[in-house]
Amino acid sequence: MSTILLAVVPLFAAIVAGFLAGKAKMLDETAVRGLNRFVFTFAMPPMLFRLMATTNVVEIGEWRLIAGYFYAEVLIFLAGAVLGGVLFRQKFASMTMQGFGGSFSNGVLLALPLLIGLYGPKGAVAAVLLFTLDVVLFSLVTMLLEASRGDGKSGGGLRAVRTTLRAMASNPILMSTLLGILFGLSGLQLPELLDKTFGFIGQAGAPAALFGLGATLAYRRIQGSLGSAGMMAGFKLFLHPALTFAVLTFLVPVEPFWIHAAVIFAACPVGANVYVFAQHYQVSVTAASAAIFFSTALSMITITTLLLLYPPVPL
């Protein structure tokens, strides 16, 4: 139990500290956006590039993990979208956001630091392997939301593809991961000076990300669309990890470590990019904001309970 508390409590303490700083107006919204931009653009990318550049993903070979996790993720996405349409009479775009919110984990800001705390570098590799699937889910959601606009203009499909590729190319988290994988596959060795520099900068990533997440939550609006938000949070915190465990245990069995890492990843709250998509397309904005707030707050209890009932496996 002490190992679990040592891994979990510092992470949530950083989130609470950021939340209190936001509520006390020690950081205004502009400062919070700047902090989050630092995390996504300058702190996390060097850490992820360095990690993947020194990791042989071919030798890891956990394609069954990726396939099984993605299968569970897609099932949760579809179930959330369909239920959103049935229960809340949502239109196609809102159904897409409902499914997205119920299936997309906060991989960078919470799952990555959590798995590092539990397993060290091997936990980081598991997290990176799983959130590289974001590119597929991002592409799917982007194309569905672009199609839902239904403006009648020609070239809608091509526009969706262009939008997806542009979003991928401008995402520093995704690009640093992919470039790191390519560098690692090249067989080249990362120069020592670059290795130490990236390692030093990357140390700021996890604590700054968690503090920024808490500060961001302090400015979230949670009124309105509580039914939709509650369903997103419920799918994310309970159904997604349960289905992930079932798929990776019985349908696409993998080693216990990978199952545990994937379940913890799936049990993390709704990711911030759900709000980014909602804001960009002006679909389910308050529902996405409330879902992020509630799921993150509840995850302090649900993740700790999950780890007590389903403790980390020995490496």
C-alpha positions as CSV (number, residue, x, y, z in Angstrom):
1,M,0.0,0.0,0.0
2,S,2.8,2.4,0.8
3,T,4.2,1.9,-2.8
4,I,0.8,2.9,-4.2
5,L,0.4,5.9,-2.0
6,L,4.0,7.0,-2.9
7,A,3.1,6.8,-6.6
8,V,-0.4,8.4,-6.4
9,V,-0.4,11.0,-3.6
10,P,2.3,13.3,-5.0
11,L,0.6,13.3,-8.4
12,F,-2.8,14.3,-7.0
13,A,-1.1,16.7,-4.6
14,A,0.3,18.6,-7.6
15,I,-3.2,18.7,-9.2
16,V,-4.8,20.0,-5.9
17,A,-2.0,22.6,-5.6
18,G,-2.7,23.8,-9.1
19,F,-6.4,23.9,-8.5
20,L,-6.0,26.0,-5.3
21,A,-3.6,28.4,-7.2
22,G,-6.2,28.9,-9.9
23,K,-9.1,29.4,-7.4
24,A,-7.0,31.9,-5.5
25,K,-6.2,33.7,-8.8
26,M,-2.5,33.3,-8.2
27,L,-2.5,32.3,-11.9
28,D,-5.0,33.9,-14.2
29,E,-6.3,32.0,-17.2
30,T,-3.7,33.5,-19.5
31,A,-0.9,32.3,-17.2
32,V,-2.5,28.8,-17.0
33,R,-2.7,28.6,-20.8
34,G,1.0,29.6,-21.0
35,L,1.9,26.9,-18.5
36,N,0.1,24.3,-20.4
37,R,1.7,25.5,-23.7
38,F,5.1,25.1,-22.0
39,V,4.2,21.6,-21.0
40,F,3.0,20.5,-24.5
41,T,5.5,22.4,-26.5
42,F,8.8,22.5,-24.5
43,A,8.8,20.1,-21.6
44,M,7.0,16.9,-22.7
45,P,8.3,16.6,-26.3
46,P,12.1,16.4,-25.3
47,M,11.2,13.8,-22.7
48,L,9.1,11.7,-25.1
49,F,11.7,12.0,-27.9
50,R,14.5,10.9,-25.6
51,L,12.4,8.0,-24.3
52,M,11.5,6.6,-27.7
53,A,14.9,7.3,-29.2
54,T,16.4,5.0,-26.7
55,T,13.7,2.4,-26.8
56,N,13.6,-0.4,-29.5
57,V,9.8,-0.5,-30.2
58,V,10.4,-3.4,-32.6
59,E,11.9,-5.5,-29.8
60,I,9.0,-4.6,-27.5
61,G,6.7,-6.0,-30.1
62,E,3.5,-5.5,-28.0
63,W,1.3,-5.2,-31.0
64,R,-1.4,-7.4,-29.3
65,L,-1.5,-4.8,-26.5
66,I,-2.1,-2.0,-29.0
67,A,-4.7,-4.0,-31.0
68,G,-6.5,-5.1,-27.8
69,Y,-6.6,-1.6,-26.3
70,F,-7.7,0.0,-29.5
71,Y,-10.5,-2.6,-29.9
72,A,-11.8,-1.8,-26.4
73,E,-11.4,2.0,-27.0
74,V,-13.5,1.8,-30.2
75,L,-16.2,-0.3,-28.5
76,I,-16.5,2.3,-25.8
77,F,-16.5,5.1,-28.3
78,L,-19.4,3.5,-30.3
79,A,-21.4,2.6,-27.2
80,G,-21.1,6.1,-25.8
81,A,-22.1,7.7,-29.1
82,V,-25.1,5.4,-29.6
83,L,-26.3,5.8,-26.0
84,G,-25.9,9.6,-26.3
85,G,-28.2,9.6,-29.3
86,V,-30.7,7.4,-27.6
87,L,-30.8,8.9,-24.1
88,F,-30.1,12.6,-24.8
89,R,-31.5,12.8,-28.4
90,Q,-28.1,14.1,-29.6
91,K,-27.3,14.9,-33.2
92,F,-24.4,13.3,-35.0
93,A,-21.7,15.8,-33.9
94,S,-22.8,15.6,-30.2
95,M,-22.9,11.8,-30.4
96,T,-19.3,11.9,-31.7
97,M,-18.2,14.0,-28.8
98,Q,-20.1,11.8,-26.4
99,G,-18.2,8.8,-27.6
100,F,-14.9,10.7,-27.7
101,G,-15.3,11.8,-24.0
102,G,-16.0,8.3,-22.8
103,S,-13.1,6.7,-24.5
104,F,-10.2,9.2,-24.5
105,S,-7.8,9.1,-21.5
106,N,-5.7,12.0,-20.1
107,G,-2.6,10.1,-21.3
108,V,0.0,12.9,-21.2
109,L,-1.0,14.8,-18.1
110,L,-1.9,11.9,-15.8
111,A,-1.4,8.4,-17.2
112,L,2.2,9.0,-18.1
113,P,3.3,10.4,-14.8
114,L,1.3,7.8,-12.9
115,L,2.8,4.8,-14.8
116,I,6.3,6.3,-14.4
117,G,5.6,6.5,-10.7
118,L,4.5,2.9,-10.6
119,Y,6.9,1.3,-13.0
120,G,9.7,3.7,-13.9
121,P,10.9,3.8,-17.5
122,K,9.0,0.7,-18.5
123,G,5.8,2.3,-17.4
124,A,6.6,5.3,-19.6
125,V,7.1,3.0,-22.6
126,A,3.6,1.5,-22.0
127,A,2.0,4.9,-21.8
128,V,3.8,6.1,-25.0
129,L,2.7,3.0,-26.9
130,L,-0.9,3.6,-25.8
131,F,-1.2,7.3,-26.5
132,T,0.3,6.9,-29.9
133,L,-3.1,5.5,-30.7
134,D,-4.3,9.0,-30.2
135,V,-3.4,9.7,-33.8
136,V,-6.0,7.1,-35.0
137,L,-8.7,8.3,-32.6
138,F,-8.0,12.0,-33.4
139,S,-8.2,11.2,-37.1
140,L,-11.5,9.4,-36.7
141,V,-13.1,12.2,-34.5
142,T,-11.8,14.9,-36.9
143,M,-13.3,13.3,-39.9
144,L,-16.6,12.6,-38.2
145,L,-16.9,16.2,-37.0
146,E,-15.9,17.6,-40.3
147,A,-18.5,15.4,-42.0
148,S,-21.2,16.5,-39.5
149,R,-20.9,20.1,-40.6
150,G,-22.8,19.1,-43.7
151,D,-22.3,22.5,-45.4
152,G,-22.9,21.0,-48.8
153,K,-19.5,22.1,-50.2
154,S,-17.6,19.8,-52.5
155,G,-14.3,18.4,-51.3
156,G,-15.6,17.8,-47.7
157,G,-13.8,14.5,-47.5
158,L,-10.5,16.0,-48.7
159,R,-10.9,18.9,-46.3
160,A,-11.3,16.4,-43.4
161,V,-8.1,14.6,-44.5
162,R,-6.2,17.9,-44.7
163,T,-7.5,19.0,-41.3
164,T,-6.5,15.7,-39.8
165,L,-3.0,15.8,-41.3
166,R,-2.5,19.5,-40.2
167,A,-3.6,18.7,-36.7
168,M,-1.2,15.8,-36.5
169,A,1.8,17.8,-37.9
170,S,1.2,20.6,-35.4
171,N,0.9,18.3,-32.4
172,P,4.3,18.4,-30.6
173,I,3.5,15.5,-28.4
174,L,2.6,13.3,-31.3
175,M,5.4,14.4,-33.6
176,S,8.1,14.1,-30.9
177,T,7.0,10.6,-30.2
178,L,7.0,9.6,-33.9
179,L,10.3,11.2,-34.5
180,G,11.8,9.5,-31.5
181,I,10.6,6.1,-32.7
182,L,12.1,6.8,-36.2
183,F,15.4,7.8,-34.5
184,G,15.4,4.7,-32.4
185,L,14.8,2.5,-35.5
186,S,17.7,4.2,-37.3
187,G,20.1,2.5,-34.9
188,L,21.9,5.8,-34.2
189,Q,22.9,6.8,-30.7
190,L,21.6,10.0,-29.1
191,P,24.6,12.3,-28.5
192,E,25.4,12.6,-24.8
193,L,25.0,16.4,-24.8
194,L,21.5,16.2,-26.4
195,D,20.6,13.3,-24.1
196,K,21.4,15.2,-21.0
197,T,19.7,18.4,-22.2
198,F,16.5,16.7,-23.2
199,G,16.5,14.8,-19.9
200,F,17.0,18.0,-17.9
201,I,14.2,19.9,-19.7
202,G,11.9,16.8,-19.6
203,Q,12.1,16.6,-15.8
204,A,9.8,19.6,-15.7
205,G,7.2,18.0,-17.8
206,A,5.3,15.7,-15.4
207,P,5.0,18.1,-12.3
208,A,4.2,21.1,-14.5
209,A,1.6,19.1,-16.4
210,L,-0.2,18.0,-13.2
211,F,0.0,21.5,-11.7
212,G,-1.4,23.0,-14.9
213,L,-4.1,20.4,-15.1
214,G,-5.3,21.4,-11.6
215,A,-5.1,25.1,-12.5
216,T,-7.1,24.5,-15.6
217,L,-9.8,22.7,-13.7
218,A,-10.2,25.8,-11.5
219,Y,-11.5,27.7,-14.5
220,R,-13.8,25.0,-15.9
221,R,-17.5,25.7,-16.2
222,I,-19.5,22.8,-15.0
223,Q,-23.1,24.0,-15.3
224,G,-25.3,22.5,-18.0
225,S,-25.3,19.2,-19.8
226,L,-24.7,17.3,-16.6
227,G,-26.4,14.1,-17.8
228,S,-24.1,13.9,-20.9
229,A,-21.0,14.9,-18.8
230,G,-21.9,12.3,-16.1
231,M,-22.1,9.6,-18.7
232,M,-18.8,10.5,-20.2
233,A,-17.2,10.4,-16.8
234,G,-18.8,7.1,-15.9
235,F,-17.8,5.5,-19.2
236,K,-14.2,6.8,-18.8
237,L,-13.6,5.8,-15.1
238,F,-15.5,2.5,-15.0
239,L,-16.5,1.0,-18.3
240,H,-13.4,1.7,-20.2
241,P,-10.9,0.1,-17.7
242,A,-13.3,-2.9,-17.2
243,L,-13.6,-3.6,-20.9
244,T,-9.9,-3.1,-21.4
245,F,-9.1,-5.7,-18.7
246,A,-11.6,-8.1,-20.2
247,V,-10.2,-7.8,-23.8
248,L,-6.6,-8.0,-22.8
249,T,-7.2,-10.9,-20.4
250,F,-9.6,-13.1,-22.4
251,L,-9.8,-11.9,-26.0
252,V,-6.3,-10.7,-26.8
253,P,-4.2,-12.0,-23.9
254,V,-0.9,-10.3,-23.1
255,E,1.5,-10.4,-20.1
256,P,0.2,-9.2,-16.7
257,F,2.4,-6.0,-16.8
258,W,0.9,-4.8,-20.0
259,I,-2.7,-5.6,-18.9
260,H,-2.1,-3.6,-15.7
261,A,-0.6,-0.6,-17.5
262,A,-3.4,-0.6,-20.0
263,V,-6.1,-0.8,-17.4
264,I,-4.5,2.1,-15.4
265,F,-4.2,4.1,-18.6
266,A,-7.9,3.5,-19.4
267,A,-8.9,4.3,-15.9
268,C,-7.5,7.9,-16.2
269,P,-10.1,10.7,-16.5
270,V,-11.3,12.4,-19.7
271,G,-8.5,13.9,-21.6
272,A,-8.1,17.7,-22.1
273,N,-8.2,17.3,-25.9
274,V,-11.9,16.4,-25.7
275,Y,-12.5,20.0,-24.6
276,V,-10.1,21.3,-27.3
277,F,-12.2,19.5,-30.0
278,A,-15.5,20.6,-28.5
279,Q,-14.3,24.2,-28.4
280,H,-13.0,24.1,-31.9
281,Y,-16.2,22.6,-33.4
282,Q,-18.5,24.3,-30.9
283,V,-20.1,21.0,-30.0
284,S,-20.9,19.9,-26.4
285,V,-18.6,22.4,-24.9
286,T,-20.1,22.6,-21.4
287,A,-20.5,18.8,-21.3
288,A,-16.9,18.3,-22.2
289,S,-15.7,20.8,-19.6
290,A,-17.9,19.3,-16.9
291,A,-16.8,15.8,-17.8
292,I,-13.1,16.7,-17.5
293,F,-13.7,18.4,-14.1
294,F,-15.8,15.6,-12.6
295,S,-13.8,12.7,-13.9
296,T,-10.5,14.2,-12.8
297,A,-11.9,14.9,-9.3
298,L,-13.4,11.4,-9.0
299,S,-10.2,9.8,-10.3
300,M,-8.4,10.6,-7.2
301,I,-10.6,8.1,-5.4
302,T,-11.3,5.6,-8.3
303,I,-7.6,5.2,-9.3
304,T,-6.4,4.8,-5.7
305,T,-9.1,2.3,-5.1
306,L,-8.3,0.4,-8.3
307,L,-4.6,0.2,-7.4
308,L,-5.5,-1.1,-3.9
309,L,-7.7,-3.8,-5.4
310,Y,-5.5,-4.4,-8.4
311,P,-2.0,-3.6,-7.3
312,P,1.0,-3.2,-9.7
313,V,2.6,-6.5,-10.9
314,P,6.2,-7.2,-10.0
315,L,8.7,-6.6,-12.9
